[in-house]
Amino acid sequence: MSASRPLDRGQRRILGTASIADNRLFVRDADATAFLNALEPSPRALICTVVYAVIRGGVTDPQRVLAEVTARLQERGRDPRVPPIARRIDQDHAGAMAFVGRCLRKERRTPQRGRVQRTQQAPATEKQVAYLRALGYKGEGLGLTVTGASELIDKLVRINTSCESR
């Protein structure tokens, strides 16, 4: 981990009475950024996706998040994006932990992402209702949400596929 840097006047003004913990927060965010910037865009996107998937799965301890991320990356086998990530985690464990900590803080600030919340409450789209009818759905589209329509489409596709395979 990089050495602690004192806060400049602008940072002190933003934080008011800054504690030592607040000072370390700036260093950790710099470590997290350095950790990510050392990766190419494709591996960077993969680690972000996996870290957020683990966090959204309910893991909140940073050590456990990183262990679960490592396990999930190992499951990917021959994915060419995995070795650079594994090397980076080994080379800069403190940076990896800082990145996980930043992701955890961000998820605490935004517990439910806006798009997910909107799609759970939004009415089914015209295309979804048309596809449901094409699959043989006889009910009304009224009252269906985007998420509900999507789940119903999945069920009807499975039913139609299983009927065709007989």
N, C-alpha and C positions, 0 to 999 in steps of 0.2 A: 504494500500500500504506500502511496506517496506520502511524504512528510506533511504534517499539518501546516497550512499557510494561514497567516493572520488575515482577518477580514479587512477589506478596504473600507473607506468611509461610507461609500454607497451601500455596501452590504450591511454595515452596522446600522445605517439609517433605516433600511428596509426591515431589519430584524428587531430594531429597538434595542433592548438589552439582550444582546446575543450571548448565549452560553457557550461553553466549550463544545457541547453536543451539536449546537447549531453550526459551529465552525467546521466540525467533522462532516456535517451533512454536505457542505459544498465540496469538500475533498472527495467524498464518496460519489457524488454525482459526476465529478470529473473522472474518477476511476471507471465508473459505469460507461461513460461516453467513450473513454479511451479503449475499454474492453470491446465495445461494439465496433468502433471505427477501425480496429485492427482486422476485422473480418470483411470479406468480400460481400457484396449485396445479397447474393443468394443464401449463403450460410447465415448471414445476419437476419434475414427474414425467417429462416427456419428456427433459429434459437428463440426469436421473439415469439413466434407462434407456439412453440413447445412450452416456453416458460409461462405464457399467459394461459395455455390450456391446463397446465398443472395447477396454477393458482386458482383458476375458475373451477377446477375440480375439487377445491376445498382445502388444499395444502397451504398453510400460512407460515410455517417455520422456514426461514431462509435456507438452512442446511438441508432440510427435507426436500424443499423445492429443487435445489440444485442436484441432490441425489436422484430424485425422480426424473429430472430432465436428462441427466446422464444415462439413466436406465432406458428411457424412451428413445434416446438417440442411438444407443447400442442396438435396440430392437430394429432399427431401420436398416441394419445390415450393410449392403453395398452402396447406399446413398453417398455420392461423392461429396456432399456438403458436410457430412458428419466428421471426417478426420480433421479438417481445419478447426471445427468448433471444439472437438476434444482436446486438440493441442493447445488452443487458446485458453480453455478452462484450466489445463495443467500448468501453463505458463503464468497465468494471471488469475489465481484463485480469488484474491482479494477483489479484483475488478469484476469477476463473475458474481461474487457475493454482493458487491455494490449494485450491479445491474439487477439482480434478483430483488434486492431491497427496494430499489427504485420502482420496479414493477409492482411489488406488493403495496407500496405507498400509493401509487397511481390507482390501483384497483380499489383501495380503501376509499379514495376520494370519489371514485365513480363506480359504485357497486353494481349498477346495471347500465350497460351501454345503451345509448339512446336508440340506435337502430334496432337492436333486439327488442327493446321495450315497445317501440312503435309497431314492429311487425307482429308482436303478440296481441296487440290490441286493434290493429287496423283490419277493416273488413276485407274479405277475400277479393282478389282482383278479378276483372272480367275474364282474363285468360284462364285463371284457375277454375272459375265456374264453368267456362266453356269446355275445358279439359275434363272436368268431373262429369259433365253431361256426356261427353264422347266416350267416357269409360263406363257409362251406364248408370250414373247416379241419378236417381229420380227425385231426390229431395230439393228443397228450395235452397238457393245460395244465401238467402238472408240469414243473418246471425252467425255465419261462418267467419272466422278470422283468417288472416293469412296463414298463421301457424296451423290452425285447425284444418284448413283446406289442404295444406301441404301434407299433413298426416293422413288425411282421408285419401288423397291421391296415392300416397305410398301404399296404403292398404288395398285400394282397388287395383293398382298395378300388380301387386303380389297375387291377389285373387285371380285376376285375368291371366297372369303368367302361369300360375299353377293349373288352371283349367286347360290352357292350351297345351301344356306338357303331358296331359293324360291321354 
